[in-house]
C-alpha cells in the first residue's frame, strides 16, 4: 500500500517563490507534456509501452480433429397452385391501385418453381493488443508483480458479450499494477497556468486592456470614454482557468501526485461477413438478399467444414 497524497486544488497552499521557469510563455494551447512515468518491464510483455497498442500474436489454431460432422439439410418448400395464388394476392395487396379479383379468380395453367440459394459465411474473429495505461492513484490495494507473474495475454479469460457482433472489451492484466510519481507535474499536483503566464490575471476582453471603454451617453448625446466596468480601470481581470492562483491542477494525476500504471489488454471481437447467391434467372441478387426464406442448413463450429453433400450440383461454389 502506497501513501496517498492529499488532492491539490488552486489556493490550497502558498504560491512558491520564484515563479515559473525561464522561457515559460503564455498560450491558449500549451505544448503537450512528455510525462510518461517510469514503468518496469513485465515478463511476457517486453516492449509494451505507453501510447499505441501493440498487437499480441495468437497461438496457432489446432488442426481439425476427426471426421466432418454430418450435414443435414431441410427440404425445400414445395411450390403448388395455392402457394402461387397466395403470392399473387399478397403482391396485389401491397399496391393500392391493383385489383385483387383477377388474382383470386384467374386459372393457373402452369407454374414452375425455381430455387434461389443465399449462402452466408460469418467468421467471428478475435484479436488482442496491449499497452501501458495510467490513472491517478487515489489509494486502495495494488495488484503488482509481488502477487505473481502476469499471465500471458491469450491466457486471460474473456468471453464476447454477443456472438457474431463486433465490439471491444478492455481489461487490466493481473499483477501489472505499479505506483509511480507523476512526471507531468514533478509530483507537485499542479502546473503553472499557460493562459495567464502564471500571473493569475489576463488582459480584459471588454476594454482590450485600456481600462476605459467608449460608451454612448444619452445625456450628452455622443460617445464618451468611461472607466471599464469589468476591470475597474486596471485593464486586467482574473484568469478564469486558474482562478487567479497562477497554477492549475495537473491533468495527469488530477492533483494526487502519484499514478497507478498497469498493462491494459484490449480484446477486439470482429465479425467478417461474406455471402454468395446461387440463382439461375435474371432476378437481381439484391432482391434475393432482401426476401425471407427457409433455412436449409446452419452450422456453428470453431472451424466449419465445406458443404459437399448438398443436392445442388453447383455446390462447389460454396466451398
LUMTIVO-521108 format. One record per residue: residue in three letters; x, y, z of N, C-alpha, C in turn. Coordinates in steps of 0.001 Angstrom, whole numbers, padded with zeros to 6 digits, always signed. Layout:
BEGIN
alaXYZXYZXYZ;...
This chain:
BEGIN
unk+000857-001190+000000+000000+000000+000000+000886+001231+000000;unk+000611+002156-000916+001368+003394-001025+000590+004529-000386;unk+001323+005429+000290+000670+006567+000935-000021+007432-000107;unk-001198+007933+000244-001979+008765-000663-001770+010225-000299;unk-001348+011030-001259-001176+012457-001031-002535+013145-001093;unk-002699+014228-000354-003967+014966-000452-004123+015576-001840;unk-005332+015637-002292-005613+016182-003625-005343+017687-003650;unk-004537+018121-004626-004215+019548-004717-005280+020283-005496;unk-005618+021490-005007-006534+022378-005701-005990+023806-005599;unk-006271+024662-006596-005752+026028-006559-006117+026746-005263;unk-005121+027429-004694-005347+028215-003491-005191+027451-002197;unk-004893+026134-002255-004825+025369-001010-003480+025509-000303;unk-002456+026061-000980-001164+026260-000335-000537+027536-000885;unk+000444+028100-000198+001049+029352-000677+001729+029165-002019;unk+001657+030175-002827+002322+030154-004128+003836+030148-003920;unk+004550+029236-004577+006009+029172-004382+006716+030420-004903;unk+007844+030736-004262+008621+031886-004673+009364+031591-005984;unk+009587+032607-006755+010377+032454-007972+009564+032351-009234;unk+008340+031831-009151+007509+031753-010332+007913+030637-011280;unk+007405+030688-012509+007674+029619-013487+009112+029650-013967;unk+009571+028573-014609+010955+028510-015094+011180+029466-016261;unk+012421+029755-016584+012720+030640-017723+012171+030066-019029;unk+011692+030938-019898+011145+030505-021180+009677+030145-021143;unk+009067+030200-019958+007648+029881-019842+006835+030991-020500;unk+005902+030623-021390+005170+031611-022166+003670+031422-022035;unk+002971+032519-022245+001507+032451-022265+001044+031758-023538;unk-000036+030951-023436-000566+030239-024603-001942+029709-024279;unk-002865+029868-025232-004190+029282-025069-004136+027767-025222;unk-003157+027277-025998-002966+025840-026210-001547+025476-025793;unk-001348+025119-024524+000002+024801-024056+000571+023589-024763;unk+001885+023519-024913+002503+022364-025579+002288+021087-024782;unk+002183+019947-025488+001988+018682-024771+003199+018341-023908;unk+002932+017673-022805+003990+017304-021877+004477+015889-022168;unk+005779+015698-022091+006357+014355-022180+006434+013803-020762;unk+005318+013228-020329+005172+012903-018915+005006+011413-018647;unk+005461+010577-019562+005326+009142-019330+006140+008741-018106;unk+005507+008165-017101+006255+007759-015913+007086+006514-016194;unk+008035+006247-015300+008839+005032-015424+007959+003822-015158;unk+008210+002758-015921+007428+001534-015731+008356+000347-015949;unk+008455-000534-014973+009391-001656-015106+008903-002667-016133;unk+009819-003361-016817+009401-004394-017778+008707-005545-017065;unk+007676-006066-017700+006912-007181-017156+007190-008434-017970;unk+007398-009582-017320+007650-010828-018062+006509-011141-019024;unk+006868-011390-020269+005879-011696-021294+005307-010473-021979;unk+005648-009275-021480+005127-008041-022057+006266-007069-022360;unk+007424-007610-022682+008559-006765-023023+008250-005943-024278;unk+008621-004697-024257+008383-003826-025403+007051-003122-025383;unk+006170-003456-024441+004886-002783-024335+005094-001454-023617;unk+004586-000370-024190+004774+000940-023594+003528+001786-023668;unk+003662+003035-023233+002544+003979-023293+002309+004395-024754;unk+001080+004776-025035+000768+005242-026390+000074+004182-027213;unk+000624+003888-028386-000028+002989-029334+000001+001557-028831;unk-001120+000870-029007-001225-000509-028555-000388-001432-029434;unk+000086-002505-028826+000920-003468-029534+000138-004763-029742;unk-000031-005205-030991-000746-006473-031222+000017-007648-030618;unk-000740-008586-030064-000159-009790-029475-000562-010983-030356;unk+000389-011610-031043+000045-012729-031936-000639-013860-031177;unk-001690-014425-031751-002398-015519-031067-001633-016822-031212;unk-001921-017778-030343-001321-019102-030513-001880-019770-031762;unk-001138-020685-032378-001636-021333-033605-002882-022166-033332;unk-003787-022141-034306-005011-022936-034183-004687-024410-034388;unk-005242-025277-033571-005021-026705-033785-005717-027178-035052;unk-005163-028137-035754-005828-028641-036968-007126-029350-036616;unk-008082-029387-037539-009349-030083-037271-009099-031543-036919;unk-009820-032004-035933-009681-033378-035474-010905-034196-035868;unk-010687-035411-036298-011786-036313-036613-012432-036021-037947;unk-013538-036717-038189-014274-036576-039444-015222-035379-039370;unk-015589-034805-040514-016563-033710-040517-017891-034163-039917;unk-018595-033290-039218-019894-033668-038654-020908-033898-039758;unk-021932-034684-039503-022959-034919-040539-023676-033626-040892;unk-023958-033457-042161-024636-032260-042644-026062-032631-043045;unk-027035-032121-042289-028443-032411-042517-029105-031187-043117;unk-029808-031382-044231-030409-030268-044950-031921-030339-044852;unk-032555-029176-044683-034008-029079-044643-034560-029152-046058;unk-035683-029870-046210-036318-029948-047521-036789-028572-047960;unk-036639-028296-049249-037089-027022-049786-038611-026969-049842;unk-039127-025761-049761-040576-025602-049824-041106-026091-051168;unk-042274-026758-051141-042898-027279-052352-043825-026219-052940;unk-043648-025921-054216-044466-024917-054884-045698-025592-055493;unk-046900-025080-055161-048136-025606-055730-049030-024428-056125;unk-050230-024762-056644-051128-023712-057125-051568-022783-056001;unk-051825-023328-054832-052265-022499-053710-051175-021504-053300;unk-049922-021954-053299-048820-021064-052944-048662-019954-053986;unk-048825-020279-055262-048735-019270-056315-049825-018217-056164;unk-051060-018663-055916-052166-017719-055787-051983-016827-054551;unk-051531-017399-053459-051308-016600-052241-050229-015554-052468;unk-049206-015920-053235-048143-014955-053521-048674-013797-054365;unk-049547-014094-055363-050104-013028-056195-051022-012121-055378;unk-051840-012704-054526-052732-011895-053690-051931-011001-052750;unk-050871-011530-052195-050018-010736-051319-049383-009584-052096;unk-048951-009848-053330-048337-008799-054158-049353-007712-054491;unk-050569-008112-054818-051605-007137-055160-051952-006270-053952;unk-052002-006864-052766-052372-006116-051560-051356-005031-051215;unk-050148-005130-051720-049116-004145-051435-049156-002951-052388;unk-050095-002949-053349-050235-001851-054300-051680-001366-054263;unk-051874-000112-053908-053222+000401-053672-054081+000430-054938;unk-053455+000513-056108-054231+000645-057348-054459-000698-058044;unk-053975-001784-057477-054153-003096-058097-055457-003714-057584;unk-056194-004330-058491-057385-005060-058096-057054-006500-057745;unk-057734-007044-056743-057430-008400-056279-058281-009472-056975;unk-059316-009074-057696-060223-010057-058292-059523-010976-059290;unk-058696-010448-060212-058016-011360-061148-057120-012366-060427;unk-056442-011911-059401-055551-012826-058691-056339-013930-057998;unk-057542-013621-057555-058346-014609-056835-059073-015572-057781;unk-059457-015090-058977-060325-015889-059831-059630-016464-061057;unk-058414-015977-061384-057762-016444-062607-057413-017930-062502;unk-057373-018589-063655-056984-020003-063714-055489-020098-063970;unk-054799-020821-063103-053360-021010-063239-053142-022281-064049;unk-052650-022159-065277-052490-023288-066174-051172-024026-065942;unk-050131-023273-065577-048833-023921-065412-047962-023068-064488;unk-047182-023703-063687-046231-022990-062826-044950-023813-062725;unk-043852-023106-062513-042549-023750-062416-041769-023126-061254;unk-041330-023916-060358-040587-023432-059198-039096-023344-059480;unk-038499-022217-059123-037059-022012-059258-036507-021636-057891;unk-035523-022365-057440-034957-022151-056106-033752-021215-056173;unk-033730-020231-055291-032576-019339-055119-031944-019648-053775;unk-030648-019801-053763-029919-020117-052539-029044-018940-052129;unk-029133-018563-050877-028318-017476-050318-027408-018091-049256;unk-026115-018149-049593-025127-018740-048700-024411-017617-047960;unk-024413-017655-046631-023793-016621-045800-022740-017274-044914;unk-021539-016746-044964-020454-017219-044107-020025-016079-043192;unk-020213-016259-041884-019792-015282-040883-018610-015846-040110;unk-017504-015121-040153-016298-015530-039450-016091-014578-038274;unk-016219-015105-037076-016113-014316-035851-014694-014442-035318;unk-013915-013384-035510-012501-013414-035134-012219-012643-033863;unk-011096-012954-033260-010677-012300-032022-009223-011853-032141;unk-008953-010625-031745-007596-010095-031713-007321-009456-030366;unk-006048-009476-029967-005678-008905-028667-004462-008010-028821;unk-004512-006843-028164-003357-005965-028133-003218-005364-026742;unk-002030-004915-026431-001739-004403-025101-000998-003071-025182;unk-001148-002280-024154-000386-001053-023994-000332-000733-022504;unk+000595+000114-022118+000691+000549-020737-000229+001740-020522;unk-001060+001667-019510-002014+002732-019199-001706+003296-017813;unk-002303+004440-017500-002094+005070-016201-003346+005809-015781;unk-003484+005999-014473-004598+006742-013918-004159+007320-012576;unk-004803+008383-012102-004433+008925-010785-004609+007876-009692;unk-003643+007834-008799-003738+006890-007680-004396+007589-006500;unk-005598+007149-006169-006381+007734-005085-006389+006858-003840;unk-005539+005856-003825-005497+004942-002693-006133+003611-003025;unk-005973+002657-002144-006551+001343-002351-005498+000306-002677;unk-005891-000962-002712-004931-002044-002978-004364-001971-004383;unk-003163-002505-004531-002457-002505-005809-002044-003931-006133;unk-002503-004443-007269-002168-005814-007690-000914-005762-008551;unk+000248-005851-007902+001509-005730-008594+002225-007056-008791;unk+003446-007012-009337+004215-008238-009592+004507-009053-008339;unk+004438-008419-007157+004682-009175-005930+003610-010229-005677;unk+002479-010122-006383+001405-011100-006225+001511-012263-007203;unk+002518-012247-008053+002698-013329-009015+003076-012794-010381;unk+003433-013698-011268+003822-013312-012619+002583-013013-013458;unk+002612-011956-014257+001449-011647-015102+001147-012792-016069;unk-000119-013147-016241-000468-014209-017189-000284-013736-018625;unk+000047-014631-019551+000164-014249-020968-001158-013698-021492;unk-001118-012842-022504-002340-012154-022963-003424-013098-023457;unk-003040-014235-024062-004056-015135-024602-004517-016171-023590;unk-003996-016085-022357-004454-016978-021283-005546-016304-020460;unk-005589-014977-020480-006577-014230-019706-007972-014519-020265;unk-008889-015022-019454-010223-015357-019982-011014-014106-020348;unk-011672-014165-021502-012515-013052-021954-013506-013591-022971;unk-014761-013647-022583-015811-014130-023483-016511-012947-024139;unk-016948-013067-025386-017647-011955-026059-018986-011669-025406;unk-019377-010402-025453-020701-010022-024940-021820-010562-025826;unk-021544-010674-027129-022534-011173-028084-021804-011796-029254;unk-022170-013006-029596-021530-013691-030707-021894-013018-032034;unk-020925-013039-032970-021103-012512-034321-021537-011039-034298;unk-020975-010293-033347-021219-008849-033220-019893-008189-032868;unk-019448-007241-033698-018148-006603-033493-018189-005679-032275;unk-017243-005833-031376-017143-004977-030201-015798-005211-029523;unk-015430-004319-028598-014179-004407-027863-014455-004564-026376;unk-013565-005266-025697-013598-005397-024242-012209-005043-023722;unk-012155-004131-022757-010886-003675-022180-010748-004248-020778;unk-009585-004858-020510-009331-005463-019208-007933-005080-018732;unk-007737-005140-017431-006417-004905-016855-005712-006247-016666;unk-004468-006317-017112-003705-007549-016956-003348-007711-015485;unk-003681-008838-014861-003379-009028-013433-001884-008941-013140;unk-001573-008471-011942-000209-008415-011403+000705-007469-012177;unk+000155-006421-012806+000997-005475-013552+000879-004052-013003;unk+000206-003856-011894-000045-002525-011372+001151-002038-010542;unk+001620-000816-010845+002767-000218-010164+002454+001248-009889;unk+002804+001734-008693+002613+003133-008337+003893+003904-008628;unk+003739+005031-009379+004892+005834-009764+004581+007316-009563;unk+005612+008138-009280+005386+009589-009189+004940+010146-010538;unk+004102+011169-010490+003612+011793-011719+004716+012630-012340;unk+005039+012344-013593+006040+013123-014301+005482+014366-014958;unk+004164+014476-015026+003560+015640-015655+003635+016885-014805;unk+003851+016721-013492+003918+017877-012594+005081+017775-011619;unk+005975+016815-011853+007098+016583-010934+006610+016331-009511;unk+005496+015631-009411+004918+015191-008141+004438+016368-007272;unk+004123+017506-007896+003599+018638-007134+002081+018584-007024;unk+001433+018009-008066-000023+018041-008137-000542+019211-008941;unk+000326+020130-009379-000096+021310-010125+000950+021683-011163;unk+000523+022540-012106+001418+023116-013107+001098+024597-013233;unk+002069+025350-013728+001839+026775-013951+000814+026954-015071;unk-000016+027969-014915-001087+028232-015885-000512+028933-017108;unk-000690+028329-018278-000191+028917-019521-001074+030054-020004;unk-002334+030017-019666-003249+031038-020213-002884+032438-019713;unk-002496+032549-018450-002139+033859-017890-000638+034005-017682;unk+000136+033012-018116+001570+033073-017904+001944+032982-016445;unk+001120+032283-015636+001329+032091-014195+001143+033375-013406;unk+000601+034420-014044+000403+035698-013361-000906+035746-012587;unk-001869+034953-012996-003174+034953-012331-004145+035957-012917;unk-003666+036836-013789-004532+037852-014389-004238+037941-015883;unk-005270+038264-016649-005132+038390-018093-005730+039715-018538;unk-005455+040095-019786-005968+041350-020319-007487+041318-020382;unk-008095+042398-019992-009557+042496-020008-010057+042464-021445;unk-011015+041594-021703-011569+041479-023049-012577+042561-023372;unk-013087+043255-022372-014087+044295-022626-013445+045578-023131;unk-012372+045999-022482-011708+047243-022876-010422+047004-023640;unk-010027+045725-023827-008811+045417-024545-007558+045773-023772;unk-007682+045948-022464-006524+046280-021644-006326+047770-021447;unk-007168+048620-022028-007003+050071-021896-007529+050603-020564;unk-008449+049899-019957-009037+050381-018703-010213+051301-018903;unk-010452+051750-020133-011581+052625-020439-012301+052090-021670;unk-013578+052418-021762-014401+051973-022888-015151+053178-023461;unk-015514+053061-024699-016330+054084-025346-017795+053682-025217;unk-018582+054520-024547-019995+054232-024349-020816+055431-024810;unk-022068+055183-025156-022937+056273-025617-023640+056905-024427;unk-023521+058221-024307-024175+058981-023239-025454+059608-023791;unk-026580+059148-023251-027850+059711-023700-027969+061168-023292;unk-027365+061537-022162-027457+062917-021701-026665+063849-022605;unk-025454+063402-022988-024621+064242-023847-024857+063973-025336;unk-025592+062890-025622-025930+062507-026990-024688+062298-027858;unk-023713+061613-027272-022495+061280-028005-021756+060168-027248;unk-020776+059555-027919-019959+058548-027278-018889+059227-026424;unk-018731+058718-025231-017742+059268-024304-016889+058138-023758;unk-015739+058480-023215-014824+057493-022626-015137+057356-021140;unk-015338+056109-020711-015645+055841-019313-014749+054708-018811;unk-014559+054692-017525-013796+053600-016913-014501+052271-017144;unk-013711+051242-017513-014280+049919-017806-014934+049348-016549;unk-016198+048942-016697-016929+048415-015546-016472+047017-015156;unk-015796+046350-016078-015403+044962-015786-014084+044907-015008;unk-013093+045641-015449-011779+045599-014788-011564+046794-013869;unk-012553+047704-013810-012488+048890-012950-011254+049738-013254;unk-010880+049786-014524-009802+050653-014950-008419+050046-014911;unk-008279+048834-014400-006946+048230-014298-006472+047638-015621;unk-007390+047301-016510-007017+046690-017788-006804+045194-017701;unk-006946+044632-016513-006742+043200-016327-007866+042616-015475;unk-008149+041331-015727-009148+040601-014944-008545+039278-014490;unk-009195+038673-013549-008699+037402-013024-008810+036307-014069;unk-007792+035484-014168-007771+034372-015129-008819+033348-014723;unk-009692+033017-015657-010771+032068-015357-010270+030627-015311;unk-009119+030351-015899-008617+028977-015935-008018+028562-014590;unk-007253+029462-013991-006620+029122-012713-007278+029822-011536;unk-008291+030654-011801-008963+031362-010720-008117+032426-010061;unk-007042+032863-010727-006176+033888-010164-005012+033343-009370;unk-004905+032048-009237-003812+031453-008464-002506+031389-009259;unk-002615+031319-010596-001424+031169-011432-001034+029724-011631;unk-001739+028805-010974-001454+027375-011090-002752+026631-011370;unk-002638+025514-012081-003792+024665-012378-003489+023241-011947;unk-004528+022491-011670-004370+021102-011264-003797+020280-012406;unk-002849+019437-012097-002222+018584-013109-003269+017681-013750;unk-003310+017680-015070-004297+016859-015779-003938+015379-015747;unk-002678+015051-015481-002264+013642-015450-002708+012965-014162;unk-002317+013522-013041-002609+012887-011748-003818+013494-011071;unk-004395+014570-011672-005566+015253-011139-005342+015724-009702;unk-004079+016075-009413-003748+016655-008122-003302+015672-007065;unk-003270+014362-007388-002918+013353-006385-001418+013034-006356;unk-000659+013556-007303+000800+013473-007327+001359+012094-007692;unk+000576+011071-007600+001021+009719-007900+000107+009097-008962;unk+000676+008170-009754-000070+007479-010805-000020+005974-010587;unk-001115+005345-010907-001126+003876-010936-000971+003451-012383;unk+000134+002776-012685+000423+002326-014048+000190+000819-014133;unk-000335+000384-015266-000647-001030-015455-000706-001331-016941;unk-000728-002598-017279-000850-003016-018673-002324-003251-018980;unk-002782-002607-020036-004183-002688-020445-004312-003622-021640;unk-005206-004564-021532-005479-005527-022604-006792-005163-023283;unk-006744-005013-024600-007947-004760-025390-008229-005979-026255;unk-009385-006581-026048-009814-007746-026819-010821-007264-027864;unk-010474-007424-029134-011323-006964-030238-011995-008156-030893;unk-013312-008191-030807-014104-009209-031497-014650-008589-032781;unk-014330-009211-033913-014723-008659-035219-015458-009722-036017;unk-016601-009339-036551-017388-010256-037363-017203-009926-038846;unk-016682-010889-039591-016495-010734-041034-017619-011512-041740;unk-018342-010846-042623-019498-011462-043262-019326-011477-044772;unk-019442-012676-045355-019394-012840-046811-020621-013651-047233;unk-021094-013405-048436-022239-014177-048911-022098-014484-050393;unk-022870-015472-050832-022899-015888-052239-024329-016281-052569;unk-024811-015865-053733-026177-016166-054149-026144-017030-055396;unk-026840-018144-055337-026993-019044-056485-028421-018917-056992;unk-028577-018347-058185-029895-018114-058744-029742-018063-060263;unk-030502-018898-060987-030254-019114-062411-031064-018211-063323;unk-031926-017349-062784-032717-016456-063626-032056-015079-063676;unk-032762-014127-064272-032251-012756-064363-032616-011908-063150;unk-033165-012513-062127-033539-011751-060931-032296-011147-060274;unk-032312-009855-059937-031146-009229-059286-030842-009882-057936;unk-029571-010017-057645-029174-010632-056378-029671-009843-055174;unk-029829-008514-055323-030270-007709-054198-031664-008116-053723;unk-032517-008550-054672-033864-008980-054289-033812-010270-053488;unk-032899-011151-053847-032778-012408-053106-032293-012150-051677;unk-031397-011185-051526-030892-010875-050188-031975-010334-049265;unk-032954-009635-049834-033957-008949-049015-035133-009830-048634;unk-035401-010875-049382-036599-011667-049105-036321-012695-048013;unk-037403-013152-047398-037292-014229-046432-037239-015575-047129;unk-037070-016613-046353-036979-017942-046938-036887-018993-045859;unk-036474-020175-046257-036318-021302-045348-034836-021598-045154;unk-034420-021749-043908-033028-022108-043630-032830-023577-043994;unk-031995-023804-044972-031740-025163-045437-030676-025844-044578;unk-029655-025075-044192-028562-025665-043409-027900-024558-042593;unk-027586-024864-041359-026911-023912-040479-025923-024668-039600;unk-024710-024125-039477-023665-024798-038717-022803-023748-038021;unk-022562-023952-036735-021701-023073-035950-020634-023928-035289;unk-019384-023718-035674-018259-024501-035141-017054-023576-034988;unk-016061-024027-034226-014803-023310-034165-014177-023229-035556;unk-014296-024315-036313-013860-024358-037712-014906-025140-038486;unk-015548-024469-039441-016595-025132-040203-015981-025839-041407;unk-016666-026874-041843-016222-027660-042988-016986-027230-044238;unk-016410-027437-045431-017121-027094-046673-018404-027910-046821;unk-019394-027306-047472-020635-028018-047783-020401-028837-049041;unk-020440-030145-048887-020125-031034-050021-021247-032010-050346;unk-022270-032109-049500-023289-033143-049673-024641-032590-050108;unk-024710-031304-050480-025996-030759-050889-026327-031200-052301;unk-027635-031335-052583-028042-031945-053836-027875-031040-055046;unk-027679-029749-054855-027482-028850-055989-026103-029059-056548;unk-025996-029303-057858-024700-029665-058438-023708-028511-058430;unk-024217-027265-058306-023289-026138-058248-022691-025920-056870;unk-022810-026915-055967-022371-026701-054591-020872-026480-054476;unk-020112-026732-055538-018689-026456-055431-018421-024964-055245;unk-019420-024108-055597-019237-022673-055377-019293-022309-053898;unk-019788-023209-053051-019936-022919-051627-018695-023277-050849;unk-017736-023951-051442-016595-024484-050686-015618-023364-050320;
